[in-house]
Amino acid sequence: MSRTNVLLVDDEAPFVAALAKRLTKRGLHVTTASSGDEALDFLEQIDADVIVLDIRMPGLDGLETLAEVKRRLPAVEVIMLTGHGGSDDVVEGMSLGAFDFLVKPCDVELLRQLVEEAAAKKRASIGARG
């Protein structure tokens, strides 16, 4: 089975670098983006199984990015990260199709488990359509 492809999107460069390194050590293939617009550009270039997406970013925020990802590639699962934990964002994100939410800083092993669950869901949905 191939490695799970993760697109990690957050505007905090040190956080992204550290989390990408920790997820890679756990067997995931990680690509990083620093904005919602950059993430959407990557969707044209990589076959992401799961996107780990920060809610609060300048420009296109996480919820707007989530909506566009689901419009373009509905099978791609999105795990939202938030440092703010607002329940309104969680409700809106879930209504837009987010797989799950985690509060930063999050447990890396829990995130890895969620990524694998989300990737399995994506594979199952594609298999069901194929």
N, C-alpha and C positions, 0 to 999 in steps of 0.2 A: 504494500500500500504506500502511496506517495505521501510526502510530508504535507501537512496542512499549511496553506498559504494564508498569511495574516497581513492585512494592511493596518498599520498602527498610525492613527492620526491625532496629533496633539501639537499645539503651538509652543509648548514648553520643551525646548531642545534637550536640556539635561535629563528630564523625565523620560522623554522618548528614547534617548540613547541608552539609558540604564534599563528600561523595561524591555526594549528590543533585545539587548544582550541577554537578559535573564530568560526571555521566552525562547530565544535561539538555543540557549544551553539546554532547554527542555524539549528540544526536537522540532520546534516550529520553524517554518521559513517566514521571516519577517521583512516586510518592506515598510518604510516609514514615509510619512507625509506631514508637513507642518501646517496645512490649512485644508479647509473643505474643498476649495477649488483644485488644489494639488491632488487631493484624494480622488476627485472625479476624473482628473486627467489620467491618473494611474489605472483607473478602471478600464481604460482603453488599451493598456499595455500589459497588464498582469491578469492572471486568473485567480482572483482573491476568493478564498472560501469564506473567510470571516473578516469583518472590519471591526477594529476596536477604536471607538470614536469618542473624543472629548466633546462634551456639550458646549462649553464656553470657549469660543475662539473668535478672534477678530475676523471681519469679513463674513463669509458664509459660515454660520454657526453649525453645531453638531446636528441640531434638529432639522435644519434646512438641508444639510448634507444627507442625512438619513432619508428624508423624503425623496431626494433626487436619486440616491442609490436604489431605493425600492422601486422607483419609477423605471429606471434603466435595467436593473438586474434584480428582480424580485426574489430570486432564490438565494442571493448572497445574504448571509446573516450578519447582523450588526449588534455588537455589544457596546453600550454607551458607558462612558466614564464621566463622573462628575466630582468636582471638588466642593460642590455647593449643596448637593442633596435635596434640591427643591422638589416637592411632590408634584407640582404642576408639570415640571419637565418630564418626570417619570411617566405620568399619565399620558402626556402628549406623545412622548417617545414610543410608548407601548402601542398607542393607537396608530402610530405611523409604521409599526412593524418591527420595533427593536426586539431582539432576542432576550436581552436582559440588561440590567443596570448594575454597576459597581461604583462605590464611592472611593475616590482617591485619598490616600494611597491604598491600593488594594493588595490583597494577598496574591502573590504571583502564581502559586499553585492552584488557587481557586480560579483565577483568570484562565490558566492553561486548561483546566477541566471544562470550564464554560466554552472556551474556544473549540475544544474537541467535540463537545456536545452540539454546538452550533454547526460545526463542519459536517457532522454526521447527519444532522437535519437537512442541510443543504444537499448533501449527496443523495439522501433518501428522496427528497422532492424532485431532484433531477431524474433519478432512476424511475420514479413513478410516472413522469411525463414521457420518458424515452421509450 
